[in-house]
Amino acid sequence: MMYQALIFDVGGVIVGHDNARLHRTLAGRCTAPDAYDRLVAHDHDRRFTTGELAVEALHRRLADELGYAGDWSMFAKDYCSHLWIEQDMLAFLEALSAHNRVELFSNTNGVHWAHVRDISAGRIDGFVQHLSHEIGMLKPDVEAFAHVAERAGVEPGRCLFFDDVMANVEAARRAGFQAEQFTTQAALAELLATRGVKWREGAHA
């Protein structure tokens, strides 16, 4: 293989997300008049994404600070209401993995990841996963990329990383990876073709 591994971000690539919808859904169950804006601010708390704090703590915080009225079961459903599977991209990566080592590197938490596994009907487990809440590190920290390379047993310079967020692409490059920004499946297929990456029998991407 030309590359030791092709490593993909998840959110914005395989999993679609609408954060504004998430904030609206949660705010709709809160009594605080400024709940929406304060929920947006909670997105910047890295501790839920690194696993330092469990998502259950966020539920308690929203109940105490914003008057969120739902129980844990309702919160878990609301908290995942903004996620869906990009079926065509998932199928594309599955085809790609038939001839290439394809792995995932995602900033996520346990609740979101359990939901992604469910809505993908378990297909997401067909890929090796590097999940921020499990490794305790997240993008765009350069150290996180170095850790993923070590964890995967690969040389960064012999891997190709894709992410829809340019800051993560730039961080990967600083860590020594070859890295490109993901925009569309068509653009990805064209780029892989220029790199000679095979994705199905007798064909290239």
NORGIZI-V272984 format. One line per field, one symbol per residue. phi: phi as a letter, one per 20 degrees, with the letter a starting at -180 (. if undefined). psi: psi as a letter, one per 30 degrees, with the letter a starting at -180 (. if undefined). A space follows every 10 residues. Layout:
phi = ???
psi = ???
This chain:
phi = .fdfbdddfd fncedebcff fgffffffdd effdggfffg fffeefffee nfdffgffgf ffffedmfee fffffgfffd fddbeegfff ffffffffcb edccccebcf ffffffgffe lnffffdfcd dgfeembbfe fgffffffff femcegfdcc dcbfefffff ffffenffbc eeccffffgf ffffemeecb gmbcf
psi = kekekkkkld kfdeklkjee eeeeeeefgl fkfgeeeeee effgjfffff geklfeeeee eeeeefhkfl aeeeeeeefg fgklkjeeee eeeeeeffgl jklkjkjlle eeeeeeeefg hfffffkkkj kefefgllkg keeeeeeeee efhlkefglk kkkfkeeeee eeeffflkkl kkeleeeeee eeefggkkfl kgll.
